[in-house]
Amino acid sequence: MTRLSDLLSITAPLKDCSVRGVTADSRQVKADFMFFALPGVSFDGRDFIPQAIAAGASTILTTRGAKLPEGCPVQLIESDDPRADYARVAARYYSPVPDFLVAVTGTNGKTSVADFTRQIWKRHGLISGSLGTLGVRSDLIQTQGGLTTPDPMLLHQSLKQLAVSGVTHCALEASSHGLDQRRLEGVHIQAAAFTNLTRDHLDYHANEMAYFKAKERLFTEVMTEEATAVINIDSPHGQSLAEKMKNDGRALLTLGYAEGSDAQILAVTPHASGLVARIKYQAHEEDYRIPLMGSFQAENALAAALLASTADIGVRQCLKSMESLRGVCGRMQYIGETAKGGAVYVDFAHTPDGLKTVLEAASKHATNSLDVLFGCGGDRDAGKRPIMGEIAGKLANRIYVTDDNPRHEDAAAIRKQVMKGCGKAQEISDRGEAIHQAVEALNDGDILILAGKGHEEGQIIGDEKIAFSDIHTAKELLAVKELQ
């Protein structure tokens, strides 16, 4: 049985007691549970302290200044940083975890880099897993995802599940929300990668610098002192972070097109089944045939190779393993071809830079029309909507503006904001119908990108999540075309 003293340092007047469970959700509290009353964006956990007490909580940890009813037998612990304490307690409550943990942060590429790292480790005989947007992935366990960086309890439950199943090496996605909310405190990160930083999540972060500072925490506060930083230095933010790591005497591996990168991309040439990346490492140049579409995948694959190498595998061995990588669900995923010869891809691109990157990559493969279908999510950064419309207007031939996840916003109003940037687009509210029309219009040599939802299997309208998948919808349409 777990004791409070196993989870926290106890001093008088606190008394040691049994802890049968730990949670920040008052609805999950049972007898002898420890309840963390955390302040939040939409809800304040302190408002649910009475419910936790009624459900049998024995200990409550929250911010300073909180009060319990007079005569209440429940122990109260006040904290300057209850979110960090919650994550640390979760780490102690759920153990063991895989022996070697790495994390990936950045606006774009987190999911691919984490999964590619898992694949490279597997290639070298390690029992590996990844955890993030797609859920838990390993040869031993597969679960569906939710948040990029889960709640600390779910995160550590998943890590324990992986460890108990035999997984020794795991790559995690680290979101800016997760880092800002201290969800990774208590996780022993032995290497961390930074992919890039472009506009995203400005509905949550005050500005781009605040967004970057949240990402930076992975390197300055979360990963261990002995950990290696793997940084793409093609952006000013990447250069700044790499310089900080150097100045702090941290182990560092850099990558990118930039001159002076430890692993420098010299050229990327697209071909029918993927791309050829010419990479210079330690003055030696070599071509690698990577079976992935999109030149940006060269950067993702290279980041994964360097990150995987931190587990005492030779860098060149990891670079060679890039040639056996498989694409990640909903990330530039090839769905199929129409009877007329048009190709359909699904990608999670939901930011201005993500959409631009995907369309520029696809343009190198399209021999005729490059088409895109996308929308923008509700209750999220509204400023990016016309920007994404402009990007589509400049880079695509046929454009279909439809609904993404409207959530609590007016879907028509969201589409109108997107349409400001691309007046030539067709506006079709029903996403399924939009995909149908977009597929119907394809001819030989055309490429259609279904952007924004990627792996997702639901569409959020109001408080309801309706079953819907770009991947399944497109596959069904293409199957019908094959039968005709």
N, C-alpha and C positions, 0 to 999 in steps of 0.2 A: 504494500500500500504506500502511495506517495504521501510524503509529509510536507507541510508548508516550508520547513527548514531545508528540504531538498530543492526548493524552487527559489527561495529568497533568503538573504541574511536576516536573521530575526534578532531583534533587541527588545528589551522591555519597553512598554508594557505588552507587546505582542506575545502571544502564546502559540506554541507549536500545536498543530492539529492535522488531522487527516484531510487530504484533498482528493476527492473522487473524480474531479473533472475541472477543466479550465475553459472559460468562454467569455466572449464580449457580447454575446447575444442572450438577453434576459430570458428569451423563450426556450433556451436550451438548458437553463439552470435546473439542477436537481439537488437533492440533499447533499451537503458537504462539498458543494462546488465553490470554486474561487471565481468571482465575477469581476471583470474589468469594465468599469464604467468610463468609456472613452468619449471625449468630445468629438463630434464629426461635422461634416459639411451639411448633411440633410437632417441628421438626428443627433441628439446629445444623450450618450449613454447614462449620464447622471440622472436623467429623467426617469430611467427605468430601474433605479436602485430599489424602490419599494416592491416592484414585481420580483426582483431577484431575491430579496429577503423573504418574501412570501413563498417562493419556490424552494427555499431551504439553503440558500447560500450561506457558507460559514465565514467567508472572508471577502471583502470588497476592496479593490484597489482603484483609486481614481485621483483626480487632480487635488492640489492643496486647497483647503478651505471648505471641503465638503463636510456635511454633518449628517449623522444618523439620528433617528428618533431616540429620545432619552430612554434608557433601559433596554435598548436593543442589544441582544447577545452577540450580534455579528461583529467581527473584527473589521476595523477600517484602517487601510493603509493609504497614506497620502504620498503622492509622487510628483516630482517636477517634470517627469517625462513618462506618463503612463503607457504611451504607445510602445516606447522602447522596452519598458519593463514587461509588457504583454508579450512581445516577441521573444525576449530572453527567457521568460518563464515557459513559453511554448517550446523553445529549444530544449529546455531541461526536462519538461514533462514527456516529450516524445523523443525517445532515443532508442536505438542508435540511428545514425544517418549514414549515407554513403561516405566512404573514406576520403574521396577527392571531389570537392565541389568547386565549380567555376560559375561565373555569372556574365551575362551580356546585357549591355544597355545601349541606347541610341534611339533615334526616332524611327528609322527604318532598318530592317534586317535582323532584328533580335531573334525572331522565331526561326528563321533560316539558319543563322549562325549557331544557335543552340542545338538545333537538330543535326546540322552538318557535323558539329563537334561530336555528338553522340555517334553518328555513323562512322566517323574516322576512328574513334576509340574502338568501336566494335570491329572494325577492319583489322585492328592491331591486337585483337584477342581479349580486350577488356569488356567486362560486363557493364554496360553503360545505359544511361537513361537521360531524358531531358524533361523539363518541367516548365510550363508557361501557357501561352495563349491556346495551344492545341491540347492542353491537359498534360497528363503523365504519359510519356512514351518510352517503352523499352520492349525488348523481346519477351519479357516476363509479365509486364503489366501495361495495360492501355486504359486510360480513363479520359473522358471528355473534359475540355477546359472551360474556364469561365474568365476570371481576371488574369491578366498577364502575370502579375505577381500576387498570388493568393493571400488571403487573411493568414496571419502567422500560424494559427492552429491548423488550418487546412494545409498550409505549406509544410509544416513539420510532420503532420500525419502522413502526407504523401511521401516525404523523404524517408520516414521510418518504414513505410510500406515498401519502398524501393529497396532499402537496406536489408530488410528481413527477407525479401525475395531473392537477394543475392547480388543486387547492383552495387558496384564499388565506385563508379565514376558517374557524376551527374552534372549536366549543364543547365543552369537556370536563366530565365529571362528576368531582368530587373527593370521594372517600369519606373517612370518618374514619380507616379503616385505612390507606388510601393516603397520607394526610397524615401520620399518626403514623409510618409506615414510610418517610417521605421519598421516596415514589415520584415526586413532582412537582418535586423539586429539579432545577434546570437547565432547567425549562420557563419560557419568557418569557411570563408571564401578564399581559395588558394590561388586563383587567377581571375582576372576580370577583363572584358573586352568592351571597347567603345567603337561603335560603327560610324555614327554621324549625328548631326543635330540640325533639324529644320523645323519650320513652324508646325506646332501641334500642341494640343492641350492648353491653349491660352484661355479656355473657359475655367481652368483650375489654377494655373500659375499666373502670377501678376504680369509677367513679361517673359521674354525669351531668356534673359539672364537668370531669372528665378528658375526657369525650366532647366537650364544648363546646370545650375548649382545643385539642383536635386539629383541630376545624373552624376555629377562630380562626386557626390557623397559615397558612391560605390567604391571609389578609389581612395578617397581621403579619410573615410571613417569606417567603412564596412569591411573591406578586404583586409586580410592579415598583413602585418608589416613585412613578412617574407614573400608575399604574393607577387606575381608578375602581372604588370599591366600590358595589355595588347591594344594598341590604339591606332586607328586609321587617322592619319595626319593630313588628309586632303582638305580638311576644313579648318578655319581659324580656331574653332572650339577644340578640335582634335589636337592642333598644334599647341594651343595653350595648355591643355591637359598633359600632353607629353612633356612639355617644358617643366611643368610643375612636378611631375614624377621624377624627372632627371634631377631637379634641384633638391628634391627630398631624398635622393639616393635610393629610389625604388627600382626594382628590376623592371626592365621595359623592353618590349618588342613593338616596333612600328611597322605600318604597312600603308600602301596606297600608291598612287601615281607619282606622288611628290618625290623629287630628287632627295636622296639621303635616307629614304625609308629602309629599314632593315630588310624588308621583303617588298621590292618595288615592282609594280605592274608596268611593263614597258609597252605592251600592246595587247589588245583584245580583238580577235577576229571571229565574227559570227559564222557559223556554217549550219548545214541542214539539221544536224542532231545536237547542236549546242554551241560551244565556243572554244576557241584556242586562246589561252592566256600565256603570254611570254612574261616570265617572272625572273627577276634578278635577286638572288640571295647569296650573300657573301661573295660577291664578284662573279658568281657563276650564273649564266643565263640558260633558261630551259623553257621549252614549250610544254604546256599541259592541256590535254583535251578534256574539257569539263562538260559533261553531258547535261547542261542546264541552259535554258534560253534567257537572254538578257545580259548585256555586258556588266551590269551591276552585280550579277551573281559571281563574277570573278572576285570582287571585293569581299562578298559574303563568304565564299569558299576559302579565300586566303586568310581571313580573320579566324575562321574555324580551324584551319590547319595550324596556325600559330597558337591558338588557344589550346587545341588538343595536345600540342607538343609540350606544354608545360607539365604534363603528366609523365615526364621522363621518357618521351619518345622523340627521336630525331626529327628535326624540322623538315629535312628533305624527304623522310619517309612519310610524313604527314602531307607534304605537298603532293607527293605521288598519289596519295589516297584521294585527292580531289577528283581524280579521274573516274572514281567509282561512286561518286555521290548521286543520290536520287533527289528529285525535287520534293518540296514540302507541300502538303495539302493546302490548296488555296493560295499558293505563292507562285505566280506565273505557271499555273498548272494547265497543261494541255488537256483539253476535254475531248476533242475529236474534230472531224472534218465533215462538212456537208457534202451532199451528192454532187454539188457543183464545184467543190474543191476549196471552199472557204474554211479557214481554221478558227477554232474557238478556244480562248484561254480565260481562266479565272484568276484574278489577283486581288489581294487584300488592300491594295493602294487606296488610302482614304485621306491622304494629306496632299497638299499641293506638290511637294517635292516627290512624294511617292508616285503620284499620277504622272508627273513629268518624266520621271525615271523609267517607268514601265512603258509609256508611249514612245519615248525615244529609243528604248531597247527594241520594241516590237517593230518600229519603222525600218530597222535594218533587215528584218526578215520578210516584211510584206512586199510583194511584187506588184500589188495593185492597191486597193483601198485599205486604209487603216481605220477601223471603226472602234468606238468606245461607248460603253453604257455605264452610267454611274449616277449616284445621288449623294447627298450629304446627310449626316446624322443630326437629329434634333437634340436639343439640350447640350450642344457642344459648340465649339468656336464657330460663331456665325461669320466672322471676318474672312474665313478661308473659302467660303462658298463661291463668290464671284471670281476669286483668284483661280480656283479649280476650273471654273467655266472658261476662263481666258486660256488656260493651258490646253484644255481640250480643243478649244476653237483654233488654236495655232497648230496643234500637232496631229489632230485627227480629221478624217474626211467626213465620215458620217458620225453624228453624235446623238445619243439618246439620253436625255435627262429624265430620271425616274426617282422613285422613293427608295431611300436606304432604310434607316431606322428612325422614323419621325419622332418617336417617343411622345413627349407631351406638347410638341410644337405642331403648328398647322403645316401639313405636308406641302400644300400648294404654295405657301409663303416661302418655304425652303427652296422649292424648285424655282420659284420666281427669282430668288437671290442668285442661284446658280446660273439661270438663263441670262442674267445681266451681262455675264462674261462671254456668252456664246449664243448670240441670237439666232444662228443658223441651225441650232439643235432642234430635234424633235422632242417634245415634252409628252411623256406617257406616264401617267401616275402609277398604274398597276405594273409592278416590276416583272411579273410573269409574262404579261402581254408584251411589255417592252422587249424582253429577251426573245420572245417569239418573233416579233417583227424584225429585230436586229439579225437574227439567224436567217430568216427568210430572205433578207436583202443581200446575203453574202454570195459572191461569185468567185471564180477561180483566182487564186492568188491573194484574196482578201484575208485580213486578220481582224477578228473581233475580240476586244478585251472587255470582259465583264468585271468591272472594278468596284471595290469598296467593301464587299462582304466576305470574299475569300472562302474560308472554311466554315463560316457561320451557317447554322441550320435553323435559324429563326429570324423573324422580322419583328421588331419591337414597335408596337403602335399603342400609345398610351401606356397603361400598365400591363398590357397583354403581349405575350410573345407567341406569335403565330408561326407554325411550322413552314419554313421556306428555305430553299437552298439554291444558290446560283448553279452549283455543280450538278445537283440532281436534275434541276429544270433543264439545263443545257443538254445533259446526257439523254434525257427523255426525248427532247426535240430531235436530237441527232439520230437517235435510234429509230424514230418514226420516219425520218428522211431516208434512212438506209432501206426501209421496207417498201418505200414508194417506187 
